[in-house]
Amino acid sequence: MATTIMNQDEILIAFGVDAGYVQHMAVTIASILSNSPGAKFRFLIINDGIDDTDKKKIEALAPGHAFQWPMVTDERVMKLGRKHHISRAAFYRLSIPEFAPADAQRAIYVDSDIVVLGDIRELWKTELNAHPIAAVYDIGMDSEAFARKWGLPPARLNYFNSGVLVLDLAKIRSDQAFDPAYNIIESRWEDAEYMDQCVLNAMFWNNWQRLDPIWNFQRNMIIPKPGQPLYAEPEDLPVNRRPKLIHYTEQNKPWSVDAYHPLTWMYYRYLRKTPYWQDVNSKAKTSWFKHLRRFIKQQLTLSRLREA
């Protein structure tokens, strides 16, 4: 367990990331800082080998805030492969209780394909009601089918998306709640379609606090993907409400050449605040016209949504 001591006013934000996602994590950090003025952060960036140049670039985004860069060396993790667009880095979040400061009672975990639009201090203050974690349901996952496959009591909208988590570190450590994860993934690899997300759901089935979905706003909540079923009713969705956190789920990302998300421009808005603007735009083959079109599309989308 880490021996670093936190300042009492710090908010602990954790990432699990490989070197290929550093630029996108920078966007997430820039968006957090922009929308939580005056907050004090400690960024825990669990990684598998980010070089010093990138570390300096990231830390320069947040002068006055604390950073920790623990490296994953656990062989149980390093031997894992990839499924779909999900790499083994997804499992790095399981090391948060180990690498977080010893006195840290709580952490917010966020994926690196996220833009935060609200004041994350609201999320930090979430009441967990004795649950070890809080999350938002995944509307693209059939939770009842998942339950049947894993021998769990079927329940509607009971499968959460693991891209945004509020963690009660004290409870997780005390209960050793993450300890079964690697045994589960080893024995149920074929059944774990979304890797650690399925494992976390199996471990915390019926034992998680539901967050308002505006804190993990997924594309299908606003524009369903043709041919992809949804498992939520209109009353379950944040209808006509602006997101406080956009999660660019699925394989097609804002930095993809053919990005299709209606709020793609929001990613580029915060990318401008990082040192990776030129590099990402070059790889994404963007242009002035493409940015303009995405900006207009975003404004039209947001105009239909009221402030949450």
C-alpha positions in Angstrom: 0.0 0.0 0.0 1.2 3.5 -0.8 2.6 5.5 2.1 2.1 8.9 0.5 -0.1 11.2 2.7 -2.9 13.3 1.2 -3.7 16.8 2.1 -7.1 17.0 3.6 -8.4 19.3 0.9 -7.3 17.2 -2.0 -9.6 15.3 -4.4 -8.1 12.0 -5.6 -8.6 11.4 -9.3 -7.4 8.0 -10.5 -6.5 6.8 -14.0 -5.4 3.5 -15.4 -3.6 4.2 -18.7 -1.0 3.0 -21.1 1.3 5.2 -23.1 -1.0 5.2 -26.1 -3.7 7.1 -24.3 -1.6 9.8 -22.6 -2.8 12.5 -25.0 -6.4 11.7 -24.3 -5.9 11.6 -20.6 -4.5 15.1 -20.9 -7.8 16.2 -22.3 -9.7 14.6 -19.4 -7.4 16.4 -16.9 -7.7 19.7 -18.7 -11.5 19.4 -18.7 -11.6 18.6 -14.9 -9.4 21.6 -14.1 -11.4 24.0 -16.3 -14.7 23.1 -14.7 -13.7 22.8 -11.0 -12.0 26.2 -10.4 -10.3 26.4 -7.0 -10.4 22.7 -6.3 -7.2 20.9 -5.2 -6.4 17.6 -6.9 -4.1 14.7 -6.6 -3.9 12.7 -9.8 -3.0 9.0 -9.4 -2.0 7.8 -12.8 -1.4 4.0 -12.8 0.5 3.1 -15.9 2.8 0.6 -17.6 5.6 2.9 -18.7 4.8 6.5 -19.5 8.0 8.3 -20.4 9.4 11.4 -18.5 8.7 13.8 -21.3 5.0 13.0 -21.3 4.9 13.1 -17.5 6.3 16.6 -17.5 3.8 17.7 -20.2 0.9 16.3 -18.1 2.1 17.9 -14.9 2.5 21.2 -16.6 -1.2 21.2 -17.3 -1.9 21.4 -13.5 0.7 23.5 -11.6 0.0 23.4 -7.9 -1.7 20.0 -8.1 -0.1 16.7 -7.0 0.8 13.7 -9.2 1.7 10.1 -8.6 2.8 7.8 -11.4 2.9 4.2 -10.0 3.8 1.5 -12.5 2.0 -1.8 -12.8 4.3 -4.8 -12.6 1.8 -7.4 -11.4 2.2 -10.5 -13.7 -1.5 -11.3 -13.3 -2.2 -8.1 -15.2 0.7 -8.0 -17.6 -0.1 -11.4 -19.1 -3.7 -10.4 -20.0 -4.6 -9.8 -23.7 -7.1 -7.6 -25.4 -10.8 -7.9 -26.2 -12.6 -5.8 -28.7 -11.1 -2.3 -28.3 -10.3 -2.9 -24.6 -6.7 -3.4 -23.5 -5.2 -4.8 -20.3 -4.9 -1.2 -19.0 -8.6 -1.5 -18.1 -7.5 -3.7 -15.2 -5.1 -1.1 -13.8 -8.0 0.5 -11.9 -8.0 -2.6 -9.7 -4.7 -1.4 -8.2 -6.2 1.9 -7.0 -6.6 0.7 -3.4 -2.9 -0.4 -3.4 -1.4 2.7 -5.0 -3.6 5.4 -3.5 -2.3 7.2 -0.4 -2.6 5.1 2.7 -4.9 7.6 4.3 -7.1 8.1 1.2 -10.7 7.3 2.1 -12.2 7.9 -1.4 -11.3 8.1 -5.0 -12.9 9.0 -8.3 -11.8 6.8 -11.2 -12.3 8.0 -14.8 -11.4 6.5 -18.1 -9.2 8.4 -20.5 -11.9 8.8 -23.2 -13.9 11.2 -21.1 -14.5 15.0 -21.0 -15.8 16.4 -17.7 -18.2 19.4 -18.1 -19.4 19.7 -14.5 -17.7 20.5 -11.3 -16.4 17.2 -10.2 -16.6 18.2 -6.6 -20.3 17.3 -6.9 -19.3 13.7 -7.8 -16.8 13.7 -4.9 -19.5 14.4 -2.4 -21.8 11.5 -3.6 -23.5 9.6 -0.8 -22.6 5.9 -1.3 -25.1 4.6 1.3 -22.7 1.9 2.6 -21.9 0.7 -0.9 -18.3 0.3 -1.9 -18.7 1.9 -5.3 -21.0 4.2 -7.2 -21.5 4.1 -11.0 -24.0 4.7 -13.9 -25.8 1.8 -15.5 -24.8 0.7 -19.0 -27.8 1.0 -21.3 -26.2 -1.1 -24.0 -25.8 -4.2 -21.8 -28.6 -6.7 -21.1 -28.1 -7.0 -17.4 -30.7 -9.8 -17.1 -28.8 -11.9 -19.7 -25.5 -11.1 -17.9 -27.1 -12.3 -14.6 -28.2 -15.6 -16.1 -24.7 -16.2 -17.6 -23.0 -15.5 -14.3 -25.5 -17.2 -12.0 -26.7 -14.0 -10.4 -30.2 -12.8 -9.5 -31.6 -11.2 -12.7 -32.4 -7.5 -12.4 -33.1 -4.7 -14.9 -30.5 -2.0 -15.5 -28.2 -3.6 -12.9 -25.1 -3.7 -15.0 -22.9 -0.6 -14.6 -20.4 1.0 -16.8 -17.0 1.0 -15.1 -15.6 4.1 -16.9 -16.6 6.4 -14.0 -16.5 5.1 -10.5 -16.7 6.7 -7.1 -14.7 4.3 -4.7 -15.0 4.0 -1.0 -11.3 3.0 -0.6 -11.6 2.4 3.2 -14.4 -0.1 2.7 -12.8 -1.8 -0.3 -9.6 -2.2 1.6 -11.3 -3.4 4.7 -13.4 -5.9 2.8 -10.6 -6.9 0.4 -13.3 -6.4 -2.2 -11.1 -6.4 -5.2 -9.1 -9.5 -4.3 -11.3 -12.0 -6.2 -10.9 -10.2 -9.5 -8.0 -12.0 -11.0 -9.3 -15.5 -10.0 -12.6 -14.6 -11.7 -11.0 -13.4 -14.9 -8.8 -16.4 -15.1 -11.7 -18.8 -14.7 -14.3 -16.8 -16.7 -12.2 -15.1 -19.4 -14.5 -16.2 -22.2 -17.6 -15.0 -20.3 -16.0 -11.6 -19.5 -17.0 -9.9 -22.8 -15.9 -6.5 -21.4 -13.1 -7.8 -19.3 -12.7 -6.0 -16.0 -16.1 -4.3 -16.3 -17.8 -7.7 -16.3 -15.6 -8.8 -13.4 -16.5 -5.7 -11.3 -20.2 -6.2 -12.1 -20.0 -9.9 -11.0 -18.3 -8.9 -7.7 -20.6 -5.9 -6.9 -23.9 -7.2 -8.2 -26.7 -5.5 -6.3 -24.0 -3.7 -4.2 -23.4 -0.4 -5.9 -24.8 3.1 -5.6 -26.5 4.5 -8.7 -25.2 7.8 -10.0 -27.2 10.3 -12.0 -26.5 9.3 -15.7 -25.4 12.8 -16.5 -22.2 11.8 -14.8 -21.5 9.1 -17.4 -23.3 10.3 -20.5 -23.0 7.6 -23.2 -23.7 8.2 -26.9 -26.7 5.9 -27.0 -28.4 8.1 -24.3 -28.8 10.8 -26.9 -28.5 9.1 -30.4 -29.0 5.4 -30.4 -26.7 3.4 -32.7 -28.6 1.7 -35.5 -28.9 -2.0 -34.9 -27.7 -1.8 -31.3 -30.4 -2.6 -28.7 -31.0 -0.4 -25.7 -32.1 -1.8 -22.4 -33.5 1.4 -20.9 -36.8 3.0 -21.1 -37.2 6.8 -21.9 -37.9 7.5 -18.2 -34.5 5.9 -17.3 -32.6 8.3 -19.6 -31.3 11.9 -18.9 -33.8 13.2 -21.5 -33.2 16.8 -22.5 -30.6 17.3 -19.8 -27.0 18.4 -20.5 -24.3 16.0 -19.5 -21.8 16.8 -16.8 -19.4 14.1 -18.1 -19.2 12.8 -21.6 -17.9 9.2 -22.0 -16.9 8.4 -25.6 -17.6 4.7 -25.3 -17.2 2.1 -28.1 -14.3 1.8 -30.5 -15.0 4.9 -32.6 -13.5 7.8 -30.6 -13.3 11.6 -31.1 -9.7 11.2 -32.4 -10.8 8.6 -34.9 -10.7 9.7 -38.5 -14.4 9.0 -38.9 -15.6 10.1 -35.4 -19.4 10.2 -35.3 -20.3 11.2 -31.7 -22.6 14.3 -31.7 -20.4 15.9 -29.0 -17.0 15.2 -30.7 -16.1 18.9 -30.7 -16.1 19.0 -26.9 -13.1 16.8 -26.9 -11.2 19.1 -29.3 -12.2 22.1 -27.2 -10.2 20.8 -24.3 -7.5 19.3 -26.5 -6.6 22.9 -27.3 -5.5 23.3 -23.7 -3.0 20.5 -23.9 0.4 20.2 -25.8 -1.0 17.4 -28.0 -3.2 19.5 -30.3 -1.1 19.1 -33.5 -0.3 15.4 -32.9 -3.9 14.3 -32.4 -5.2 16.4 -35.3 -2.6 15.0 -37.6 -3.5 11.4 -36.8 -7.2 12.1 -36.9 -6.8 13.9 -40.3 -8.9 16.8 -39.2 -9.4 20.0 -41.1 -10.8 23.5 -40.4 -14.0 22.5 -42.2 -14.4 19.2 -40.3 -14.0 21.1 -37.0 -16.6 23.7 -38.1 -19.0 21.0 -39.0 -18.5 19.2 -35.7 -18.9 22.5 -33.8 -22.2 23.3 -35.4 -23.4 19.7 -34.9 -22.5 20.0 -31.2 -24.2 23.4 -30.8 -27.4 22.1 -32.3 -27.3 19.0 -30.0 -26.7 21.1 -26.9 -29.4 23.6 -27.9 -31.9 20.8 -27.3 -30.6 20.0 -23.9 -31.3 22.1 -20.8 -28.8 22.6 -18.0 -28.9 19.8 -15.5 
